[in-house]
Amino acid sequence: MKKGIKKAAAGILSGLIAGFFGSGGGIAVVEGLEQAGLEERRAHATSLAVIFPICAVSAALYVGGGFVPLTETLYLCGGAAIGGLLGAFLLGRIKTRLLNGIFTLLMLTAGIRLLF
Amino acid sequence: MTGYALLGIMFGIVGGMGLGGGIVLIPCLTLFMAATQHEAQGMTLFAYIPMAVFALVSHFRQKNVRLKPVLIIMVFGCIGAAAGYYLASVIDAPVLRRVFAVFLIAAALLRVWRQELRPRQIKNKSRDKL
């Protein structure tokens, strides 16, 4: 029961993050799954599945709000589909450490740039 | 439009690995493509769907996904998402952009902690007790 409440709270939190920021819902999920003892690769793959319905609901709401320009989004989606295949193929085949480091650096730079 | 396709591919690769591509795609869209904060968020959420479909097919084949233990998280996640969207929709874009910036920096620091500073005992156990 206690575990169920924890999971519900993790769900609400990741939903709030995804709906509000349009991304990042996976952070709470991956953290929760690893705490629960799921190995890192499985935690990352499972987090994708968890976030999927959350993202779909949020995306539908953003479309309803008129926040999704059609043509731009189509090009973005085409690229994302190709990249998604590549990413799943690469997971477990290459070391993610360097990629992760570059990504963290990008996040910090972009965050500071957006503040001002 | 080429810019959008290229950003999509970059986002897809990182996202497909479950490393969180959207969080970098959003600032790319606002800084390089002049999208508003709300548009960038909406487009990123939308782009997540094809990326996740392709990545998930591959992950299901490799049996990396454990669905049953996470059903509760999914249901409550959708409720949270609706609440989160409502909050975002009533905030002005420049304000949302700054709140997002703080979130981005916090998430980056969390990554540094997770990858470099935290002891690795959880990963090494690697048992699926969930």
gemmi code that builds the backbone of each chain (N, CA, C; Angstrom):
import gemmi

chains = {
    "A": [
        ("MET", (0.837, -1.199, 0.000), (0.000, 0.000, 0.000), (0.876, 1.255, 0.000)),
        ("LYS", (1.868, 1.242, 0.925), (2.766, 2.392, 1.016), (3.507, 2.603, -0.315)),
        ("LYS", (3.859, 1.464, -0.917), (4.548, 1.503, -2.200), (3.652, 2.134, -3.271)),
        ("GLY", (2.345, 1.786, -3.192), (1.377, 2.319, -4.147), (1.276, 3.831, -4.045)),
        ("ILE", (1.257, 4.339, -2.816), (1.160, 5.790, -2.612), (2.414, 6.484, -3.154)),
        ("LYS", (3.560, 5.867, -2.902), (4.815, 6.427, -3.418), (4.787, 6.507, -4.941)),
        ("LYS", (4.282, 5.431, -5.560), (4.208, 5.405, -7.028), (3.245, 6.462, -7.531)),
        ("ALA", (2.092, 6.600, -6.863), (1.110, 7.610, -7.268), (1.733, 8.999, -7.172)),
        ("ALA", (2.482, 9.244, -6.091), (3.124, 10.548, -5.906), (4.165, 10.787, -6.999)),
        ("ALA", (4.944, 9.752, -7.321), (5.939, 9.882, -8.397), (5.241, 10.201, -9.714)),
        ("GLY", (4.069, 9.569, -9.929), (3.298, 9.813, -11.144), (2.828, 11.251, -11.233)),
        ("ILE", (2.203, 11.731, -10.144), (1.707, 13.110, -10.115), (2.864, 14.085, -10.372)),
        ("LEU", (3.982, 13.850, -9.697), (5.134, 14.751, -9.821), (5.653, 14.784, -11.259)),
        ("SER", (5.833, 13.597, -11.852), (6.387, 13.594, -13.209), (5.379, 14.163, -14.195)),
        ("GLY", (4.079, 13.958, -13.936), (3.052, 14.542, -14.788), (3.073, 16.061, -14.712)),
        ("LEU", (3.173, 16.581, -13.494), (3.221, 18.031, -13.298), (4.413, 18.634, -14.039)),
        ("ILE", (5.577, 17.985, -13.897), (6.788, 18.484, -14.565), (6.593, 18.465, -16.079)),
        ("ALA", (6.111, 17.320, -16.602), (5.955, 17.182, -18.059), (4.946, 18.188, -18.600)),
        ("GLY", (3.811, 18.350, -17.915), (2.772, 19.258, -18.381), (3.209, 20.710, -18.289)),
        ("PHE", (3.924, 21.034, -17.216), (4.291, 22.430, -16.975), (5.493, 22.861, -17.810)),
        ("PHE", (6.521, 21.994, -17.869), (7.762, 22.364, -18.556), (7.854, 21.780, -19.967)),
        ("GLY", (6.928, 20.894, -20.322), (6.965, 20.288, -21.652), (8.075, 19.273, -21.816)),
        ("SER", (8.724, 18.899, -20.739), (9.801, 17.905, -20.790), (10.244, 17.597, -19.374)),
        ("GLY", (11.141, 16.643, -19.234), (11.750, 16.412, -17.930), (10.947, 15.522, -16.998)),
        ("GLY", (9.790, 15.053, -17.465), (8.992, 14.165, -16.618), (9.729, 12.878, -16.289)),
        ("GLY", (10.633, 12.494, -17.184), (11.390, 11.261, -16.994), (12.342, 11.304, -15.806)),
        ("ILE", (12.723, 12.511, -15.388), (13.679, 12.633, -14.292), (13.161, 11.927, -13.045)),
        ("ALA", (11.918, 12.278, -12.651), (11.327, 11.681, -11.451), (11.151, 10.180, -11.630)),
        ("VAL", (10.791, 9.764, -12.853), (10.523, 8.348, -13.091), (11.801, 7.514, -13.013)),
        ("VAL", (12.853, 7.947, -13.715), (14.111, 7.189, -13.706), (14.660, 7.080, -12.286)),
        ("GLU", (14.612, 8.214, -11.581), (15.095, 8.226, -10.195), (14.318, 7.189, -9.377)),
        ("GLY", (12.985, 7.212, -9.507), (12.134, 6.278, -8.758), (12.415, 4.827, -9.117)),
        ("LEU", (12.569, 4.557, -10.409), (12.787, 3.180, -10.863), (14.131, 2.646, -10.388)),
        ("GLU", (15.142, 3.510, -10.382), (16.457, 3.053, -9.916), (16.456, 2.837, -8.406)),
        ("GLN", (15.742, 3.723, -7.700), (15.601, 3.522, -6.249), (14.940, 2.180, -5.971)),
        ("ALA", (13.986, 1.818, -6.835), (13.248, 0.565, -6.650), (14.088, -0.644, -7.067)),
        ("GLY", (15.276, -0.415, -7.543), (16.189, -1.518, -7.818), (16.260, -1.955, -9.275)),
        ("LEU", (15.631, -1.178, -10.166), (15.704, -1.525, -11.584), (17.061, -1.085, -12.132)),
        ("GLU", (17.686, -1.950, -12.878), (19.003, -1.659, -13.451), (18.898, -0.469, -14.412)),
        ("GLU", (20.005, 0.282, -14.574), (19.965, 1.574, -15.258), (19.358, 1.502, -16.669)),
        ("ARG", (19.803, 0.515, -17.455), (19.308, 0.421, -18.836), (17.803, 0.167, -18.857)),
        ("ARG", (17.343, -0.759, -17.992), (15.907, -1.048, -17.923), (15.149, 0.160, -17.415)),
        ("ALA", (15.737, 0.869, -16.436), (15.075, 2.051, -15.885), (14.861, 3.097, -16.983)),
        ("HIS", (15.885, 3.292, -17.829), (15.760, 4.279, -18.907), (14.709, 3.847, -19.923)),
        ("ALA", (14.728, 2.565, -20.310), (13.767, 2.073, -21.296), (12.350, 2.130, -20.732)),
        ("THR", (12.188, 1.697, -19.475), (10.865, 1.707, -18.860), (10.349, 3.131, -18.688)),
        ("SER", (11.264, 4.061, -18.390), (10.839, 5.451, -18.211), (10.218, 5.993, -19.496)),
        ("LEU", (10.750, 5.569, -20.646), (10.169, 5.988, -21.928), (8.708, 5.558, -22.024)),
        ("ALA", (8.436, 4.309, -21.601), (7.074, 3.785, -21.665), (6.154, 4.515, -20.691)),
        ("VAL", (6.675, 4.838, -19.504), (5.865, 5.530, -18.497), (5.495, 6.925, -18.973)),
        ("ILE", (6.475, 7.617, -19.556), (6.261, 9.001, -19.959), (5.342, 9.106, -21.180)),
        ("PHE", (5.275, 8.021, -21.954), (4.522, 8.070, -23.215), (3.079, 8.579, -23.066)),
        ("PRO", (2.235, 7.926, -22.223), (0.858, 8.439, -22.097), (0.811, 9.839, -21.487)),
        ("ILE", (1.738, 10.120, -20.566), (1.790, 11.444, -19.938), (2.055, 12.515, -20.992)),
        ("CYS", (3.006, 12.213, -21.880), (3.352, 13.121, -22.971), (2.203, 13.283, -23.945)),
        ("ALA", (1.529, 12.168, -24.253), (0.431, 12.220, -25.214), (-0.673, 13.130, -24.691)),
        ("VAL", (-1.014, 12.996, -23.410), (-2.040, 13.850, -22.810), (-1.602, 15.315, -22.868)),
        ("SER", (-0.356, 15.583, -22.449), (0.137, 16.961, -22.461), (0.148, 17.526, -23.875)),
        ("ALA", (0.649, 16.727, -24.834), (0.739, 17.191, -26.219), (-0.645, 17.563, -26.738)),
        ("ALA", (-1.643, 16.728, -26.448), (-3.007, 17.000, -26.901), (-3.497, 18.321, -26.316)),
        ("LEU", (-3.203, 18.557, -25.043), (-3.630, 19.809, -24.400), (-2.939, 21.020, -25.028)),
        ("TYR", (-1.630, 20.894, -25.324), (-0.900, 22.000, -25.957), (-1.440, 22.276, -27.360)),
        ("VAL", (-1.803, 21.215, -28.093), (-2.419, 21.416, -29.414), (-3.727, 22.178, -29.248)),
        ("GLY", (-4.531, 21.750, -28.276), (-5.802, 22.408, -27.994), (-5.616, 23.881, -27.644)),
        ("GLY", (-4.503, 24.194, -26.982), (-4.224, 25.578, -26.584), (-3.656, 26.413, -27.731)),
        ("GLY", (-3.422, 25.782, -28.902), (-2.898, 26.504, -30.061), (-1.401, 26.754, -29.971)),
        ("PHE", (-0.694, 25.910, -29.233), (0.744, 26.116, -29.028), (1.615, 25.246, -29.931)),
        ("VAL", (0.996, 24.544, -30.907), (1.787, 23.627, -31.723), (1.664, 23.978, -33.205)),
        ("PRO", (2.638, 24.770, -33.763), (2.615, 25.102, -35.191), (2.832, 23.851, -36.042)),
        ("LEU", (1.972, 23.645, -37.057), (1.881, 22.347, -37.740), (3.128, 21.960, -38.535)),
        ("THR", (3.540, 22.813, -39.505), (4.629, 22.429, -40.406), (5.926, 22.175, -39.643)),
        ("GLU", (6.285, 23.114, -38.773), (7.513, 22.982, -37.994), (7.503, 21.674, -37.207)),
        ("THR", (6.352, 21.375, -36.605), (6.254, 20.181, -35.768), (6.407, 18.910, -36.597)),
        ("LEU", (5.877, 18.927, -37.837), (5.996, 17.747, -38.699), (7.462, 17.446, -39.006)),
        ("TYR", (8.242, 18.482, -39.352), (9.667, 18.273, -39.612), (10.383, 17.762, -38.370)),
        ("LEU", (10.034, 18.348, -37.251), (10.636, 17.951, -35.985), (10.327, 16.483, -35.689)),
        ("CYS", (9.066, 16.090, -35.935), (8.632, 14.714, -35.658), (9.345, 13.718, -36.567)),
        ("GLY", (9.522, 14.093, -37.856), (10.226, 13.211, -38.786), (11.634, 12.933, -38.294)),
        ("GLY", (12.327, 14.003, -37.919), (13.678, 13.850, -37.391), (13.684, 13.022, -36.121)),
        ("ALA", (12.712, 13.275, -35.261), (12.665, 12.581, -33.976), (12.449, 11.079, -34.143)),
        ("ALA", (11.650, 10.694, -35.158), (11.406, 9.269, -35.401), (12.710, 8.568, -35.802)),
        ("ILE", (13.452, 9.200, -36.728), (14.733, 8.629, -37.168), (15.706, 8.560, -35.989)),
        ("GLY", (15.789, 9.659, -35.263), (16.685, 9.705, -34.113), (16.305, 8.694, -33.039)),
        ("GLY", (15.022, 8.502, -32.835), (14.549, 7.550, -31.824), (15.027, 6.141, -32.108)),
        ("LEU", (14.942, 5.752, -33.393), (15.430, 4.426, -33.809), (16.924, 4.297, -33.529)),
        ("LEU", (17.674, 5.336, -33.939), (19.128, 5.332, -33.735), (19.475, 5.246, -32.254)),
        ("GLY", (18.758, 6.025, -31.451), (19.038, 6.067, -30.021), (18.816, 4.722, -29.350)),
        ("ALA", (17.692, 4.070, -29.681), (17.392, 2.773, -29.077), (18.433, 1.743, -29.508)),
        ("PHE", (18.881, 1.867, -30.782), (19.912, 0.954, -31.289), (21.226, 1.162, -30.541)),
        ("LEU", (21.534, 2.420, -30.269), (22.833, 2.739, -29.665), (22.878, 2.440, -28.167)),
        ("LEU", (21.711, 2.473, -27.505), (21.688, 2.259, -26.054), (22.248, 0.876, -25.729)),
        ("GLY", (23.263, 0.846, -24.919), (23.876, -0.426, -24.560), (25.026, -0.792, -25.481)),
        ("ARG", (25.127, -0.082, -26.629), (26.224, -0.375, -27.559), (27.361, 0.624, -27.437)),
        ("ILE", (27.023, 1.837, -27.034), (28.096, 2.823, -26.846), (28.097, 3.316, -25.403)),
        ("LYS", (29.209, 3.867, -24.999), (29.293, 4.437, -23.652), (28.525, 5.742, -23.627)),
        ("THR", (27.582, 5.854, -22.701), (26.755, 7.053, -22.671), (27.396, 8.160, -21.841)),
        ("ARG", (28.512, 7.854, -21.200), (29.101, 8.795, -20.247), (29.492, 10.133, -20.880)),
        ("LEU", (30.167, 10.051, -22.033), (30.618, 11.273, -22.700), (29.421, 12.092, -23.186)),
        ("LEU", (28.478, 11.379, -23.825), (27.269, 12.019, -24.339), (26.527, 12.727, -23.218)),
        ("ASN", (26.434, 12.018, -22.088), (25.788, 12.563, -20.911), (26.463, 13.837, -20.435)),
        ("GLY", (27.805, 13.813, -20.446), (28.570, 14.970, -19.986), (28.329, 16.175, -20.876)),
        ("ILE", (28.369, 15.947, -22.200), (28.130, 17.032, -23.150), (26.743, 17.620, -22.924)),
        ("PHE", (25.790, 16.709, -22.710), (24.405, 17.110, -22.530), (24.219, 17.968, -21.288)),
        ("THR", (24.849, 17.543, -20.203), (24.735, 18.302, -18.956), (25.294, 19.708, -19.140)),
        ("LEU", (26.407, 19.790, -19.863), (27.040, 21.082, -20.118), (26.114, 21.986, -20.940)),
        ("LEU", (25.477, 21.380, -21.971), (24.516, 22.110, -22.806), (23.370, 22.652, -21.959)),
        ("MET", (22.884, 21.801, -21.047), (21.756, 22.199, -20.200), (22.124, 23.405, -19.344)),
        ("LEU", (23.322, 23.346, -18.746), (23.771, 24.453, -17.893), (23.892, 25.743, -18.692)),
        ("THR", (24.546, 25.644, -19.874), (24.738, 26.831, -20.717), (23.401, 27.428, -21.125)),
        ("ALA", (22.491, 26.561, -21.616), (21.191, 27.038, -22.076), (20.403, 27.650, -20.920)),
        ("GLY", (20.485, 27.014, -19.744), (19.758, 27.518, -18.582), (20.199, 28.920, -18.210)),
        ("ILE", (21.508, 29.122, -18.184), (22.045, 30.443, -17.822), (21.671, 31.477, -18.887)),
        ("ARG", (21.771, 31.057, -20.172), (21.433, 31.948, -21.286), (19.954, 32.363, -21.226)),
        ("LEU", (19.071, 31.440, -20.875), (17.631, 31.719, -20.853), (17.228, 32.633, -19.696)),
        ("LEU", (18.039, 32.628, -18.649), (17.714, 33.450, -17.475), (17.768, 34.929, -17.810)),
        ("PHE", (18.662, 35.309, -18.750), (18.868, 36.742, -19.022), (18.362, 37.191, -20.394)),
    ],
    "B": [
        ("MET", (13.329, 24.963, -42.269), (12.729, 23.676, -41.887), (13.780, 22.590, -41.660)),
        ("THR", (14.935, 22.713, -42.407), (16.023, 21.746, -42.188), (16.464, 21.781, -40.734)),
        ("GLY", (16.486, 22.987, -40.179), (16.871, 23.155, -38.782), (15.994, 22.320, -37.863)),
        ("TYR", (14.688, 22.351, -38.136), (13.763, 21.569, -37.313), (14.033, 20.075, -37.427)),
        ("ALA", (14.280, 19.618, -38.684), (14.537, 18.190, -38.897), (15.811, 17.752, -38.171)),
        ("LEU", (16.858, 18.592, -38.269), (18.128, 18.255, -37.606), (17.972, 18.235, -36.088)),
        ("LEU", (17.277, 19.240, -35.564), (17.037, 19.263, -34.125), (16.236, 18.029, -33.706)),
        ("GLY", (15.285, 17.625, -34.575), (14.481, 16.437, -34.299), (15.342, 15.186, -34.184)),
        ("ILE", (16.299, 15.045, -35.115), (17.180, 13.871, -35.088), (18.023, 13.858, -33.811)),
        ("MET", (18.598, 15.015, -33.488), (19.407, 15.109, -32.273), (18.585, 14.746, -31.038)),
        ("PHE", (17.375, 15.313, -30.971), (16.481, 15.049, -29.854), (16.119, 13.558, -29.805)),
        ("GLY", (15.866, 12.976, -30.999), (15.469, 11.572, -31.060), (16.546, 10.637, -30.539)),
        ("ILE", (17.799, 10.885, -30.933), (18.889, 10.003, -30.509), (19.016, 10.004, -28.992)),
        ("VAL", (19.108, 11.187, -28.428), (19.293, 11.278, -26.973), (18.043, 10.787, -26.239)),
        ("GLY", (16.868, 11.185, -26.755), (15.622, 10.740, -26.141), (15.422, 9.240, -26.256)),
        ("GLY", (15.782, 8.689, -27.412), (15.624, 7.255, -27.642), (16.481, 6.427, -26.704)),
        ("MET", (17.545, 7.014, -26.221), (18.379, 6.323, -25.250), (17.837, 6.518, -23.840)),
        ("GLY", (16.738, 7.252, -23.717), (16.129, 7.477, -22.412), (16.926, 8.438, -21.566)),
        ("LEU", (17.693, 9.324, -22.232), (18.536, 10.244, -21.478), (17.908, 11.634, -21.357)),
        ("GLY", (16.724, 11.808, -21.931), (16.051, 13.090, -21.766), (16.422, 14.109, -22.813)),
        ("GLY", (15.901, 13.982, -24.017), (16.270, 14.913, -25.080), (15.495, 16.218, -25.040)),
        ("GLY", (14.263, 16.161, -24.535), (13.367, 17.305, -24.616), (13.871, 18.524, -23.879)),
        ("ILE", (14.552, 18.265, -22.794), (14.991, 19.358, -21.934), (16.026, 20.248, -22.638)),
        ("VAL", (16.722, 19.695, -23.640), (17.648, 20.521, -24.420), (16.988, 21.021, -25.712)),
        ("LEU", (16.013, 20.245, -26.212), (15.320, 20.663, -27.432), (14.562, 21.981, -27.212)),
        ("ILE", (13.941, 22.125, -26.050), (13.149, 23.334, -25.788), (13.997, 24.614, -25.866)),
        ("PRO", (15.118, 24.704, -25.142), (15.937, 25.926, -25.288), (16.483, 26.101, -26.700)),
        ("CYS", (16.791, 24.992, -27.425), (17.235, 25.115, -28.822), (16.156, 25.784, -29.661)),
        ("LEU", (14.907, 25.382, -29.437), (13.803, 25.938, -30.225), (13.570, 27.412, -29.909)),
        ("THR", (13.690, 27.781, -28.633), (13.456, 29.193, -28.307), (14.653, 30.062, -28.711)),
        ("LEU", (15.881, 29.534, -28.539), (17.067, 30.363, -28.804), (17.408, 30.441, -30.286)),
        ("PHE", (17.285, 29.298, -31.023), (17.709, 29.291, -32.437), (16.549, 29.458, -33.411)),
        ("MET", (15.350, 29.024, -33.033), (14.225, 29.037, -33.966), (13.193, 30.103, -33.610)),
        ("ALA", (13.483, 30.883, -32.589), (12.597, 31.980, -32.190), (11.176, 31.537, -31.863)),
        ("ALA", (11.041, 30.327, -31.344), (9.719, 29.883, -30.898), (9.437, 30.497, -29.527)),
        ("THR", (8.150, 30.693, -29.198), (7.841, 31.137, -27.836), (8.025, 29.938, -26.894)),
        ("GLN", (8.120, 30.230, -25.600), (8.327, 29.148, -24.645), (7.193, 28.108, -24.718)),
        ("HIS", (5.957, 28.569, -24.828), (4.823, 27.635, -24.893), (4.882, 26.789, -26.165)),
        ("GLU", (5.213, 27.434, -27.291), (5.304, 26.689, -28.564), (6.394, 25.637, -28.482)),
        ("ALA", (7.572, 26.031, -27.941), (8.686, 25.098, -27.835), (8.278, 23.888, -26.993)),
        ("GLN", (7.563, 24.139, -25.922), (7.131, 23.036, -25.058), (6.117, 22.137, -25.755)),
        ("GLY", (5.161, 22.757, -26.446), (4.148, 21.981, -27.157), (4.759, 21.131, -28.258)),
        ("MET", (5.676, 21.736, -29.048), (6.307, 20.993, -30.150), (7.145, 19.834, -29.621)),
        ("THR", (7.846, 20.080, -28.513), (8.695, 19.037, -27.939), (7.861, 17.859, -27.453)),
        ("LEU", (6.749, 18.157, -26.783), (5.867, 17.086, -26.317), (5.358, 16.269, -27.496)),
        ("PHE", (5.004, 16.982, -28.560), (4.467, 16.312, -29.740), (5.538, 15.439, -30.390)),
        ("ALA", (6.754, 15.962, -30.503), (7.848, 15.226, -31.145), (8.230, 13.991, -30.327)),
        ("TYR", (7.897, 14.016, -29.053), (8.218, 12.874, -28.195), (7.491, 11.618, -28.673)),
        ("ILE", (6.279, 11.795, -29.222), (5.439, 10.635, -29.545), (6.080, 9.727, -30.615)),
        ("PRO", (6.444, 10.260, -31.819), (7.083, 9.360, -32.798), (8.416, 8.811, -32.305)),
        ("MET", (9.189, 9.661, -31.611), (10.481, 9.194, -31.084), (10.260, 8.005, -30.164)),
        ("ALA", (9.313, 8.139, -29.236), (9.092, 7.090, -28.251), (8.537, 5.829, -28.890)),
        ("VAL", (7.665, 5.985, -29.904), (7.108, 4.806, -30.564), (8.240, 3.963, -31.163)),
        ("PHE", (9.126, 4.616, -31.921), (10.214, 3.874, -32.559), (11.182, 3.299, -31.537)),
        ("ALA", (11.523, 4.096, -30.540), (12.465, 3.618, -29.527), (11.849, 2.476, -28.723)),
        ("LEU", (10.558, 2.600, -28.416), (9.917, 1.594, -27.560), (9.801, 0.238, -28.250)),
        ("VAL", (9.489, 0.249, -29.563), (9.417, -1.020, -30.297), (10.726, -1.776, -30.118)),
        ("SER", (11.822, -1.033, -30.277), (13.137, -1.649, -30.133), (13.385, -2.108, -28.691)),
        ("HIS", (12.997, -1.297, -27.738), (13.215, -1.662, -26.331), (12.356, -2.849, -25.920)),
        ("PHE", (11.118, -2.923, -26.420), (10.258, -4.069, -26.102), (10.880, -5.343, -26.655)),
        ("ARG", (11.449, -5.258, -27.858), (12.093, -6.426, -28.462), (13.273, -6.889, -27.629)),
        ("GLN", (14.001, -5.917, -27.085), (15.159, -6.278, -26.258), (14.750, -6.615, -24.826)),
        ("LYS", (13.433, -6.585, -24.581), (12.875, -6.876, -23.257), (13.466, -5.991, -22.163)),
        ("ASN", (13.606, -4.718, -22.487), (14.123, -3.767, -21.503), (13.013, -3.112, -20.683)),
        ("VAL", (11.739, -3.324, -21.090), (10.642, -2.579, -20.466), (9.871, -3.462, -19.490)),
        ("ARG", (9.615, -2.947, -18.295), (8.778, -3.606, -17.293), (7.529, -2.771, -17.102)),
        ("LEU", (6.406, -3.210, -17.685), (5.227, -2.359, -17.722), (4.342, -2.452, -16.474)),
        ("LYS", (4.160, -3.673, -15.965), (3.175, -3.903, -14.903), (3.427, -3.051, -13.651)),
        ("PRO", (4.673, -2.959, -13.172), (4.879, -2.207, -11.925), (4.685, -0.699, -12.074)),
        ("VAL", (4.567, -0.215, -13.316), (4.539, 1.238, -13.491), (3.168, 1.774, -13.911)),
        ("LEU", (2.155, 0.897, -13.913), (0.824, 1.331, -14.360), (0.265, 2.468, -13.497)),
        ("ILE", (0.445, 2.351, -12.165), (-0.059, 3.400, -11.258), (0.613, 4.732, -11.580)),
        ("ILE", (1.938, 4.676, -11.825), (2.676, 5.909, -12.134), (2.076, 6.561, -13.384)),
        ("MET", (1.744, 5.713, -14.380), (1.193, 6.243, -15.638), (-0.136, 6.963, -15.418)),
        ("VAL", (-1.045, 6.314, -14.690), (-2.384, 6.886, -14.502), (-2.296, 8.218, -13.774)),
        ("PHE", (-1.568, 8.246, -12.656), (-1.463, 9.491, -11.901), (-0.639, 10.527, -12.661)),
        ("GLY", (0.286, 10.048, -13.493), (1.066, 10.954, -14.318), (0.188, 11.758, -15.263)),
        ("CYS", (-0.832, 11.109, -15.840), (-1.719, 11.804, -16.774), (-2.522, 12.883, -16.055)),
        ("ILE", (-2.945, 12.590, -14.819), (-3.667, 13.597, -14.030), (-2.751, 14.783, -13.747)),
        ("GLY", (-1.530, 14.468, -13.332), (-0.549, 15.530, -13.061), (-0.267, 16.359, -14.296)),
        ("ALA", (-0.228, 15.707, -15.463), (0.076, 16.406, -16.712), (-0.984, 17.452, -17.024)),
        ("ALA", (-2.249, 17.084, -16.815), (-3.341, 18.029, -17.076), (-3.203, 19.242, -16.157)),
        ("ALA", (-2.896, 18.999, -14.885), (-2.717, 20.096, -13.930), (-1.521, 20.965, -14.329)),
        ("GLY", (-0.437, 20.310, -14.727), (0.773, 21.029, -15.130), (0.518, 21.905, -16.344)),
        ("TYR", (-0.211, 21.372, -17.333), (-0.518, 22.157, -18.527), (-1.354, 23.376, -18.159)),
        ("TYR", (-2.349, 23.160, -17.286), (-3.218, 24.269, -16.916), (-2.394, 25.413, -16.295)),
        ("LEU", (-1.497, 25.044, -15.376), (-0.635, 26.046, -14.734), (0.200, 26.802, -15.773)),
        ("ALA", (0.822, 26.034, -16.702), (1.686, 26.656, -17.710), (0.883, 27.589, -18.611)),
        ("SER", (-0.369, 27.211, -18.911), (-1.153, 27.975, -19.881), (-1.586, 29.331, -19.328)),
        ("VAL", (-1.614, 29.480, -17.999), (-2.034, 30.777, -17.450), (-0.843, 31.686, -17.121)),
        ("ILE", (0.389, 31.203, -17.389), (1.587, 32.016, -17.109), (2.087, 32.658, -18.402)),
        ("ASP", (2.558, 33.918, -18.326), (3.110, 34.598, -19.506), (4.403, 33.917, -19.959)),
        ("ALA", (4.625, 33.900, -21.295), (5.780, 33.215, -21.873), (7.121, 33.646, -21.267)),
        ("PRO", (7.399, 34.966, -21.092), (8.717, 35.353, -20.538), (8.927, 34.828, -19.115)),
        ("VAL", (7.847, 34.772, -18.339), (7.950, 34.254, -16.970), (8.212, 32.747, -17.007)),
        ("LEU", (7.425, 32.054, -17.835), (7.583, 30.602, -17.964), (9.005, 30.266, -18.405)),
        ("ARG", (9.535, 31.101, -19.304), (10.884, 30.894, -19.823), (11.918, 30.949, -18.693)),
        ("ARG", (11.741, 31.894, -17.771), (12.700, 32.015, -16.664), (12.538, 30.878, -15.656)),
        ("VAL", (11.298, 30.511, -15.392), (11.077, 29.376, -14.478), (11.705, 28.124, -15.090)),
        ("PHE", (11.521, 27.965, -16.411), (12.112, 26.833, -17.112), (13.633, 26.850, -16.996)),
        ("ALA", (14.220, 28.052, -17.097), (15.677, 28.177, -17.008), (16.184, 27.664, -15.655)),
        ("VAL", (15.473, 28.019, -14.594), (15.860, 27.559, -13.256), (15.740, 26.031, -13.183)),
        ("PHE", (14.642, 25.507, -13.731), (14.430, 24.054, -13.770), (15.560, 23.360, -14.534)),
        ("LEU", (15.974, 23.961, -15.661), (17.031, 23.405, -16.497), (18.351, 23.319, -15.724)),
        ("ILE", (18.685, 24.388, -15.020), (19.925, 24.409, -14.248), (19.860, 23.385, -13.114)),
        ("ALA", (18.707, 23.312, -12.434), (18.541, 22.339, -11.345), (18.681, 20.909, -11.880)),
        ("ALA", (18.063, 20.649, -13.054), (18.134, 19.308, -13.640), (19.571, 18.956, -14.024)),
        ("ALA", (20.316, 19.964, -14.517), (21.716, 19.733, -14.891), (22.537, 19.376, -13.652)),
        ("LEU", (22.298, 20.102, -12.562), (23.041, 19.823, -11.325), (22.696, 18.433, -10.790)),
        ("LEU", (21.415, 18.052, -10.916), (20.994, 16.710, -10.487), (21.727, 15.641, -11.292)),
        ("ARG", (21.906, 15.902, -12.592), (22.632, 14.954, -13.448), (24.074, 14.809, -12.991)),
        ("VAL", (24.707, 15.941, -12.695), (26.098, 15.895, -12.236), (26.182, 15.031, -10.980)),
        ("TRP", (25.222, 15.242, -10.069), (25.228, 14.477, -8.822), (25.021, 12.990, -9.101)),
        ("ARG", (24.035, 12.688, -9.959), (23.713, 11.289, -10.255), (24.878, 10.558, -10.919)),
        ("GLN", (25.562, 11.259, -11.829), (26.554, 10.566, -12.644), (27.954, 10.589, -12.060)),
        ("GLU", (28.285, 11.633, -11.332), (29.674, 11.777, -10.910), (29.869, 11.625, -9.402)),
        ("LEU", (28.887, 12.090, -8.624), (29.153, 12.218, -7.192), (28.524, 11.123, -6.338)),
        ("ARG", (27.356, 10.601, -6.769), (26.657, 9.636, -5.931), (27.365, 8.278, -5.953)),
        ("PRO", (27.450, 7.634, -4.781), (28.006, 6.284, -4.771), (27.190, 5.349, -5.672)),
        ("ARG", (27.863, 4.386, -6.294), (27.213, 3.625, -7.348), (26.540, 2.335, -6.879)),
        ("GLN", (26.227, 2.230, -5.589), (25.760, 0.933, -5.105), (24.437, 0.493, -5.723)),
        ("ILE", (23.559, 1.448, -6.055), (22.256, 1.072, -6.603), (22.421, 0.386, -7.950)),
        ("LYS", (23.283, 0.966, -8.771), (23.486, 0.424, -10.114), (24.107, -0.978, -10.035)),
        ("ASN", (25.057, -1.133, -9.124), (25.767, -2.396, -9.067), (24.899, -3.554, -8.582)),
        ("LYS", (23.896, -3.233, -7.767), (22.983, -4.291, -7.303), (22.232, -4.895, -8.488)),
        ("SER", (21.719, -4.008, -9.318), (21.053, -4.377, -10.570), (20.094, -5.550, -10.456)),
        ("ARG", (19.299, -5.598, -9.414), (18.282, -6.641, -9.303), (16.915, -6.029, -9.564)),
        ("ASP", (16.085, -6.758, -10.265), (14.746, -6.243, -10.538), (13.776, -6.682, -9.451)),
        ("LYS", (13.745, -5.930, -8.379), (12.848, -6.314, -7.286), (11.502, -5.632, -7.402)),
        ("LEU", (11.368, -4.786, -8.412), (10.199, -3.914, -8.494), (8.892, -4.690, -8.553)),
    ],
}
model = gemmi.Model(1)
for chain_id, residues in chains.items():
    chain = gemmi.Chain(chain_id)
    for i, (resn, *xyz) in enumerate(residues, 1):
        res = gemmi.Residue()
        res.name, res.seqid = resn, gemmi.SeqId(i, " ")
        for name, pos in zip(("N", "CA", "C"), xyz):
            atom = gemmi.Atom()
            atom.name, atom.element = name, gemmi.Element(name[0])
            atom.pos, atom.b_iso = gemmi.Position(*pos), 0.0
            res.add_atom(atom)
        chain.add_residue(res)
    model.add_chain(chain)
structure = gemmi.Structure()
structure.add_model(model)
structure.setup_entities()
